[in-house]
Amino acid sequence: MNSFSRFIRRCFLAGILVIVPLGITYLIIKLLFNAVDDILAPYIEKLVGLHIPGLGIAATIILIFLAGLLATNVFGKTLLGYFHTAVSRIPVIGVVYVSASQVMEALGAVDTHAFKRVVFVHYPRKGLLTMGFVTREPYKVVDSEGKTAEVINVLLPHTPNPVDGFFIICKASDAIRAGISVEQGLKLVVSGGLLAPPGPLEVEDTEALLGGANLPSSLSSSQA
């Protein structure tokens, strides 16, 4: 009897492991489908007088394609330039629009990658590690006395949106290189740490990672 109970329980647990992920996937896809479909579907339904599931998505795809055609010719670029200037001058809306445009341009760059590599920094205080994406490799800064230092630009992303977060400039030596790819780092951010890369995490300096030896001087002084 006990073996039969264990068999039933094992089957139910295995079934849950199969059905729940499928159900969650279905709900997410359905939510995304309805969200995109509802953008244009109501307007199209008023014109044609029919409710056709997926019509809003088809219209959205066509609209994106037409916008791409417009943006890839001289006349269209001129019109979009005027539109960009007009929208950017609108209070509040202009700030959001310009920021979003700059992010999309950075992520959609053809010749360069938006994120160079993955690093760890001690932020916002010693002992707390934050994963970041290097957006510009080491470059020199100089003070009034002529002393130079190498710094890098780092984006500290928010979960689940990796293009939103804090931008910091730190010494190149204060950033601890992580042995994971940018794609793996993005998965970590989007999943909130659930989709961790397999195997042990490789870093260039475990003492700096765990002990905070590379803590930026500005943060060290704040802890005094």
C-alpha positions as CSV (number, residue, x, y, z in Angstrom):
1,M,0.0,0.0,0.0
2,N,2.8,2.4,0.9
3,S,4.6,1.6,-2.4
4,F,1.3,2.4,-4.3
5,S,1.0,5.7,-2.4
6,R,4.6,6.6,-3.2
7,F,3.9,5.7,-6.9
8,I,0.8,7.9,-7.0
9,R,2.7,10.8,-5.3
10,R,5.7,10.4,-7.6
11,C,3.4,10.5,-10.7
12,F,1.6,13.6,-9.4
13,L,4.9,15.4,-8.7
14,A,6.3,14.5,-12.1
15,G,3.0,15.7,-13.7
16,I,3.3,19.0,-11.9
17,L,6.8,19.5,-13.1
18,V,5.6,19.0,-16.7
19,I,2.3,20.8,-16.6
20,V,3.2,23.9,-14.5
21,P,6.0,25.2,-16.8
22,L,3.7,24.5,-19.8
23,G,0.9,26.4,-18.2
24,I,3.1,29.4,-17.2
25,T,4.5,29.5,-20.8
26,Y,1.0,29.4,-22.2
27,L,-0.2,32.2,-19.9
28,I,2.9,34.4,-20.7
29,I,2.5,33.9,-24.5
30,K,-1.3,34.5,-24.2
31,L,-0.6,37.7,-22.2
32,L,1.9,39.0,-24.8
33,F,-0.3,38.0,-27.7
34,N,-3.3,39.9,-26.2
35,A,-1.2,42.9,-25.3
36,V,0.2,43.3,-28.8
37,D,-3.1,42.4,-30.5
38,D,-5.1,44.9,-28.4
39,I,-2.9,47.8,-29.6
40,L,-4.5,48.1,-33.1
41,A,-7.2,45.5,-33.1
42,P,-10.0,47.7,-31.8
43,Y,-9.4,50.3,-34.5
44,I,-9.3,47.8,-37.3
45,E,-12.4,46.0,-36.0
46,K,-14.3,49.3,-36.2
47,L,-13.2,49.7,-39.8
48,V,-14.0,46.2,-41.0
49,G,-16.7,45.3,-38.5
50,L,-15.3,41.9,-37.7
51,H,-13.3,40.5,-34.8
52,I,-10.4,38.5,-36.1
53,P,-7.9,37.1,-33.5
54,G,-4.4,38.1,-34.3
55,L,-5.4,40.9,-36.7
56,G,-3.8,43.5,-34.3
57,I,-0.5,41.6,-34.4
58,A,-0.5,41.4,-38.1
59,A,-1.2,45.1,-38.4
60,T,1.6,45.8,-35.9
61,I,4.1,43.8,-37.9
62,I,3.0,45.6,-41.1
63,L,3.3,49.0,-39.3
64,I,6.8,48.2,-38.1
65,F,7.8,47.1,-41.6
66,L,6.4,50.3,-43.1
67,A,8.2,52.4,-40.5
68,G,11.4,50.6,-41.4
69,L,10.9,51.4,-45.1
70,L,10.3,55.0,-44.2
71,A,13.5,55.2,-42.1
72,T,15.7,53.7,-44.7
73,N,15.3,56.3,-47.5
74,V,16.4,59.9,-47.6
75,F,12.9,61.5,-47.7
76,G,11.8,59.3,-44.7
77,K,14.9,60.1,-42.7
78,T,14.2,63.8,-43.2
79,L,10.6,63.5,-42.0
80,L,11.6,61.4,-39.0
81,G,14.3,64.0,-38.2
82,Y,11.6,66.7,-38.0
83,F,9.4,64.4,-35.9
84,H,12.3,63.6,-33.6
85,T,13.0,67.3,-33.1
86,A,9.4,68.2,-32.4
87,V,8.8,65.4,-29.9
88,S,12.1,66.0,-28.1
89,R,10.9,69.5,-27.3
90,I,7.8,68.4,-25.5
91,P,8.2,68.6,-21.7
92,V,8.5,65.2,-19.9
93,I,7.5,63.3,-23.0
94,G,10.6,64.6,-24.8
95,V,13.0,63.3,-22.1
96,V,11.4,59.8,-22.2
97,Y,11.4,59.7,-26.0
98,V,15.0,60.8,-26.4
99,S,16.3,58.4,-23.7
100,A,14.4,55.5,-25.3
101,S,15.8,56.4,-28.7
102,Q,19.4,56.6,-27.4
103,V,19.1,53.2,-25.7
104,M,17.6,51.6,-28.9
105,E,20.4,53.1,-31.0
106,A,23.0,51.7,-28.7
107,L,21.5,48.2,-28.6
108,G,20.9,48.2,-32.3
109,A,24.4,49.3,-33.3
110,V,25.8,47.3,-36.2
111,D,29.5,47.9,-35.8
112,T,29.8,47.8,-32.0
113,H,28.2,45.8,-29.2
114,A,26.3,47.7,-26.5
115,F,27.8,45.6,-23.8
116,K,31.5,44.7,-24.0
117,R,31.9,42.2,-21.1
118,V,30.6,41.3,-17.6
119,V,32.2,42.5,-14.4
120,F,31.6,42.6,-10.7
121,V,31.9,45.8,-8.6
122,H,31.5,46.3,-4.8
123,Y,28.4,48.5,-4.9
124,P,26.6,50.1,-3.1
125,R,29.0,49.2,-0.3
126,K,31.9,46.9,0.5
127,G,30.8,43.2,0.8
128,L,27.8,43.6,-1.6
129,L,28.6,42.5,-5.2
130,T,26.8,44.0,-8.2
131,M,27.1,42.6,-11.7
132,G,27.6,45.1,-14.4
133,F,28.1,45.4,-18.1
134,V,31.1,47.4,-19.4
135,T,29.8,49.9,-22.0
136,R,33.2,51.5,-22.8
137,E,36.6,49.9,-22.4
138,P,39.4,51.6,-20.5
139,Y,40.1,55.2,-21.3
140,K,42.3,57.8,-19.6
141,V,41.2,60.7,-17.4
142,V,43.5,63.5,-16.2
143,D,43.4,65.9,-13.3
144,S,44.6,69.4,-12.9
145,E,48.1,68.2,-11.9
146,G,48.5,66.1,-14.9
147,K,48.0,62.7,-13.2
148,T,46.2,60.2,-15.3
149,A,44.1,57.1,-14.5
150,E,42.3,54.5,-16.5
151,V,38.6,54.2,-16.0
152,I,35.7,52.3,-17.6
153,N,32.0,52.9,-18.1
154,V,29.8,50.3,-16.4
155,L,26.0,49.9,-16.5
156,L,24.6,48.3,-13.3
157,P,21.3,46.8,-14.6
158,H,18.0,46.5,-12.9
159,T,16.0,43.2,-13.0
160,P,14.3,42.3,-15.2
161,N,15.2,45.2,-17.7
162,P,18.9,45.0,-18.4
163,V,19.0,48.4,-20.2
164,D,17.7,50.2,-17.1
165,G,19.9,50.8,-14.1
166,F,22.7,52.9,-12.7
167,F,25.6,54.2,-14.8
168,I,28.9,54.5,-13.0
169,I,32.5,55.3,-14.0
170,C,35.1,53.4,-12.0
171,K,38.8,52.6,-12.2
172,A,39.5,49.8,-14.5
173,S,41.3,48.0,-11.6
174,D,38.2,48.2,-9.5
175,A,36.1,46.1,-11.8
176,I,36.5,42.3,-11.4
177,R,36.2,40.5,-14.6
178,A,33.6,37.7,-14.7
179,G,34.1,34.5,-16.6
180,I,30.7,34.5,-18.2
181,S,29.4,35.9,-21.6
182,V,27.3,38.9,-22.0
183,E,24.4,36.6,-23.1
184,Q,24.7,34.6,-19.8
185,G,24.8,37.9,-17.8
186,L,21.7,39.1,-19.5
187,K,19.9,35.8,-18.6
188,L,21.0,36.3,-15.0
189,V,19.5,39.8,-14.9
190,V,16.3,39.0,-16.7
191,S,15.6,35.9,-14.6
192,G,16.6,37.6,-11.3
193,G,19.5,35.1,-10.9
194,L,17.5,32.0,-11.6
195,L,19.2,31.2,-14.9
196,A,22.7,30.9,-13.6
197,P,25.4,29.5,-15.9
198,P,26.4,25.9,-15.3
199,G,29.5,25.1,-13.2
200,P,31.4,27.3,-10.9
201,L,31.5,31.0,-11.6
202,E,35.0,32.0,-12.8
203,V,36.5,35.3,-11.8
204,E,40.0,36.8,-12.2
205,D,40.5,37.5,-8.5
206,T,38.6,35.7,-5.8
207,E,40.2,37.7,-3.0
208,A,39.1,40.9,-4.5
209,L,35.6,39.5,-5.2
210,L,35.1,38.2,-1.7
211,G,37.1,40.6,0.4
212,G,36.5,43.9,-1.4
213,A,40.2,44.6,-2.1
214,N,39.2,46.5,-5.2
215,L,36.6,48.6,-3.5
216,P,36.5,52.1,-5.1
217,S,38.1,54.7,-2.9
218,S,34.8,56.8,-2.9
219,L,33.0,53.9,-1.4
220,S,35.8,53.1,1.0
221,S,35.6,56.6,2.5
222,S,31.8,56.4,2.9
223,Q,32.3,53.3,5.1
224,A,34.8,55.0,7.4
